[in-house]
Amino acid sequence: MTNDPVLEEVRRVRKLISNEIGPNLEGLVEHYAKYDSKFKGKAIDATDRRPKHCIEVADQPVSDGGSIPATR
């Protein structure tokens, strides 16, 4: 199992939800539907993704705190 703090937090919250709702799949769907209704739009949409052929590359940091243009 990965020892990643973010994954551990996700697992912790999922366990809390599971303990609250139980093994009932309908209850889980209802829980997430209520949560989802709090937001006006989708959090992520397929159009939000960057194209695979994107050639933008971030500048590379250097030890003195500056950066140099990245090459590909």
N, C-alpha and C positions, 0 to 999 in steps of 0.2 A: 504494500500500500504506500502511496506517495505521501511524504511528510511535507505537504505544502499548506501554509496557514490559510490560504483562500479556500482550498479544497476542504480542509478540516472544518472551516466555518460553514461551508455549504452543506457538508454532511451533518453538522450539528443542527442546523436549522431544519433540514429535511427530516431529521429524527424527531425534532420537536413537533413538526406538523403531523408526522405519522402517528406520534403518540396521542396527539389531540384528536385526530380524525379516525384513526384505526385503519383496519385493512379494507375499508369500504371505498371502492374506486369512485363511486358516484359522489361520495363526500369529498374526495380529493378534487374531483372536477369542479364541484360546487365551490370549494374553497378558492381555487385559482380563478374561477369565473368572477367571484366577488372581488378578489384582489385586482384582477384585470380591469374591472369596471371603474376603478379609481382613476384610470389614465385615459386621456382623450384619444391618443393615437397609439399606433404600434411603436414599441421601443426600437425595433430594428426592422427594416424593410429590405427586400432584395435589391432595391435601387440604391441603398446606402453603401453597398459594397464597392470597393475599388476594382477596376478591371484587372484581370490577370496580367495583361500586357503592360501594365503601368511600369514606367522606367524611372520614376522618381525614387531617389535614394537619399536618406538623411546624411548630413555631413557627419564626418567621423570625429569624435572628440579626441583631443590630445592632452598629454599630462599637464601642460601649463594652463589648462582651463579653456583654451581656444578650440578651434576646430578647423579641419581641412575639408575641402570639397570631396565628397565620396566619388569613387569610381566604380564602374560596374564591369 
